[in-house]
Amino acid sequence: MRLSAFACLAVAGQLFLHAADAPFSGPQAGEKTTPFKVLAITGKGAGTVRNPLAENAGAPTAWVFVHGVERSLVPLLRAIDTYGAANTHRLRTELVFLQADRLGGEQRIKAAAGSLRLQSPVGLSTDGAEGPGNYGLNKDCLMTIVAARDNVVVTNFALVQPGIADAPRVIAALAKLCGDTNPPSAEALLASANPGRMNAEGSRTNRMGRPGGTNNPTGKDPFPGAVPTDAQLQTLLRRFIRPTNDNATVDAILAEVKTHIGSDPDLRRQAADGWTRVLHFGDRYGTEYSRKIGAEFLKSLQPAK
């Protein structure tokens, strides 16, 4: 019995440590949402300060708090925005950006909203980079999604490195929130948002979300390499190409990549494909240093001649 009790305590301790590692941001399920203010960038009342919580009056709502616009989170943001725009009769979607500089932030967010063709109301928090103080948003999470009904949180997503890989569970949660029994796939949402433009994997899509589009009638992916299918490797690649990384961070992430792939031939092939693709786009991804050592890493993955 003593051994059994000790084993149970050990397992409980491991579970506690694992939970402690999970990011925490924003009000949690079961907690009430409270009023906050945003400067409306697009939509009704653009240019004025509004209280979106009061305006939505308890309707099913997805609050998407964004700490910074980075290329890696754009596909997820577009998928959520497109889903919300298609379900305005049963779901409110609010995109709230957090910036330290209100004037500069207003200009940047207005430009980003126009460039991304965001359809949901876009606002800039009047509380600066930290966001509403009563919401306890974690600045290490680039995106925090708070889904609520009757002003009570139903679910929460605290995403440190948000990407399209998060879309299926986020869209499923929003569908459940608003009673949608047949939500579209992330691929279909992106195809709808960007017909003939680049999808999350950097290939062109047609209106059905398949490779092709008006400039690629063959249906073949026109770009070299491919996005890794291994979830952890995909996350590491997204972290590696962040333009805000310093050299030490890039080195640390690459060390994680090398540990993860080891000598596994499939993971090494996926890594080669992933770095081939991001390096193909030159200075659109990462930093000068990350591109330099990324090229060296890619070379090391090539079979010896």
PyMOL commands that set and color helices and strands:
alter all, ss='L'
color gray80, all
select helices_A, chain A and resi 2-21+52-56+71-86+102-116+128-130+133-135+164-178+186-193+231-240+247-261+265-280+282-284+288-301
alter helices_A, ss='H'
color red, helices_A
select strands_A, chain A and resi 38-40+49-50+61-66+92-97+122-125+143-149+152-159
alter strands_A, ss='S'
color yellow, strands_A
deselect
rebuild
show_as cartoon
